[in-house]
Amino acid sequence: MNTATSHSPMAMHNRPGFFARVEAWLDERGKGAWIAAMVVSFIVFWPIGLALLAYMIWSKRMFNSSCSSKTRSRTRHMGQSSGNSAFDAYKAETLQRLEEEQDKFEAFLKRLRDAKDKAEFDQFMDDRAKKMTDADDENTGPAAV
């Protein structure tokens, strides 16, 4: 009997990569962890520290009050009841409606991208057919007398 666990390809696909896990881990610990990681990386190998500093500035992690405290507090309060059942029902209905609108909008964007891709492909095929026709005309042109 084989006791080794095998990971399905689907399960491995949903697992975030190394850098995403490190980023999430640092975000959980706040700006101090990012700064400590940057200092350590400058000490170990300065180009990595420089790259980390550039990433922190580019992603605006250096200038926020906290990396993810706003996101964490917002998600923490989303599921809590306000104590007013009418408001909670309204909030749930509104969130459901917004999610449906978002799904419809994403479907619309997908159709729009697909239509654009099809138009570009059709243009490519038309150009290719025209070039092939032009090349055939040159090869089968009138014979010199």
C-alpha positions as CSV (number, residue, x, y, z in Angstrom):
1,M,0.0,0.0,0.0
2,N,1.4,3.4,-1.0
3,T,1.1,5.9,1.8
4,A,2.6,8.8,-0.1
5,T,0.2,11.6,-0.9
6,S,0.0,12.7,-4.4
7,H,-1.1,16.2,-5.3
8,S,-3.4,16.6,-8.2
9,P,-2.4,19.0,-10.9
10,M,-5.5,21.1,-10.1
11,A,-4.5,21.5,-6.4
12,M,-1.0,22.5,-7.4
13,H,-2.4,25.1,-9.8
14,N,-4.3,26.9,-7.1
15,R,-1.4,27.1,-4.8
16,P,0.3,30.5,-4.9
17,G,4.0,30.7,-5.9
18,F,6.9,31.3,-3.5
19,F,7.0,35.1,-4.1
20,A,3.2,35.4,-3.5
21,R,3.5,33.5,-0.3
22,V,6.4,35.6,0.9
23,E,4.5,38.8,0.0
24,A,1.4,37.6,1.9
25,W,3.5,36.7,4.9
26,L,5.2,40.1,5.0
27,D,1.9,41.9,4.5
28,E,0.5,40.1,7.5
29,R,3.4,41.4,9.6
30,G,3.2,45.0,8.4
31,K,5.6,47.6,7.2
32,G,8.3,46.8,9.7
33,A,8.6,43.3,8.2
34,W,9.1,44.8,4.8
35,I,11.7,47.1,6.0
36,A,13.5,44.4,7.9
37,A,13.5,42.2,4.8
38,M,14.9,45.0,2.7
39,V,17.7,45.7,5.2
40,V,18.6,42.0,5.5
41,S,18.6,41.7,1.7
42,F,20.9,44.7,1.4
43,I,23.3,43.0,3.8
44,V,23.2,39.7,2.1
45,F,23.2,40.8,-1.6
46,W,22.7,44.5,-2.3
47,P,21.0,44.1,-5.8
48,I,18.2,42.1,-4.1
49,G,17.8,44.8,-1.5
50,L,17.6,47.4,-4.2
51,A,15.0,45.4,-6.1
52,L,13.0,45.0,-2.9
53,L,13.2,48.8,-2.3
54,A,12.0,49.5,-5.8
55,Y,9.1,47.0,-5.4
56,M,8.1,48.6,-2.1
57,I,8.1,52.0,-3.7
58,W,6.3,50.9,-6.9
59,S,3.6,49.0,-5.0
60,K,3.2,51.9,-2.6
61,R,4.0,49.8,0.4
62,M,6.5,52.4,1.7
63,F,4.0,55.2,2.0
64,N,0.8,53.5,3.3
65,S,0.0,53.6,7.0
66,S,0.0,49.9,7.0
67,C,0.4,47.3,4.3
68,S,-2.8,45.5,4.6
69,S,-4.5,46.6,7.9
70,K,-7.2,48.4,5.9
71,T,-8.0,45.3,3.8
72,R,-8.0,43.0,6.9
73,S,-10.3,45.3,8.9
74,R,-12.6,45.8,5.9
75,T,-13.0,42.0,5.4
76,R,-13.3,41.4,9.1
77,H,-16.4,43.8,9.3
78,M,-18.0,42.6,6.0
79,G,-19.5,39.4,7.6
80,Q,-20.5,41.0,10.9
81,S,-24.1,41.9,11.7
82,S,-24.9,45.5,12.4
83,G,-27.7,44.6,14.7
84,N,-30.3,46.1,12.4
85,S,-31.9,43.2,10.5
86,A,-33.4,45.5,7.8
87,F,-30.0,47.1,7.1
88,D,-28.3,43.7,7.1
89,A,-30.9,42.4,4.5
90,Y,-30.4,45.5,2.4
91,K,-26.6,45.1,2.6
92,A,-26.8,41.4,1.6
93,E,-29.1,42.2,-1.3
94,T,-26.9,45.1,-2.5
95,L,-23.7,43.0,-2.3
96,Q,-25.5,40.2,-4.2
97,R,-26.6,42.7,-6.9
98,L,-23.1,44.1,-7.1
99,E,-21.6,40.7,-7.5
100,E,-24.1,39.9,-10.3
101,E,-23.3,43.1,-12.0
102,Q,-19.6,42.5,-11.7
103,D,-20.0,39.0,-13.2
104,K,-22.1,40.4,-16.1
105,F,-19.5,43.2,-16.7
106,E,-16.6,40.6,-16.7
107,A,-18.6,38.5,-19.2
108,F,-19.1,41.6,-21.3
109,L,-15.4,42.4,-21.2
110,K,-14.6,38.8,-22.2
111,R,-17.0,39.0,-25.2
112,L,-15.4,42.3,-26.1
113,R,-11.9,40.8,-26.0
114,D,-13.1,37.8,-28.0
115,A,-14.6,40.0,-30.6
116,K,-11.5,42.1,-30.9
117,D,-9.3,39.0,-31.1
118,K,-11.6,37.6,-33.9
119,A,-11.5,40.9,-35.8
120,E,-7.7,41.0,-35.6
121,F,-7.4,37.3,-36.7
122,D,-9.8,38.0,-39.6
123,Q,-7.7,41.0,-40.6
124,F,-4.6,38.9,-40.4
125,M,-6.1,36.1,-42.6
126,D,-7.4,38.7,-45.1
127,D,-3.9,40.3,-45.3
128,R,-2.3,36.8,-45.7
129,A,-4.8,35.8,-48.4
130,K,-4.1,39.1,-50.2
131,K,-0.3,38.6,-50.0
132,M,-0.7,35.0,-51.3
133,T,-2.9,36.3,-54.2
134,D,-0.3,39.0,-55.0
135,A,2.5,36.5,-55.0
136,D,0.6,34.1,-57.3
137,D,-0.1,37.0,-59.7
138,E,3.6,37.8,-59.8
139,N,4.5,34.2,-60.5
140,T,1.9,33.6,-63.1
141,G,2.1,37.1,-64.7
142,P,2.2,37.6,-68.5
143,A,5.2,35.8,-70.2
144,A,7.8,38.0,-71.7
145,V,7.6,38.0,-75.5
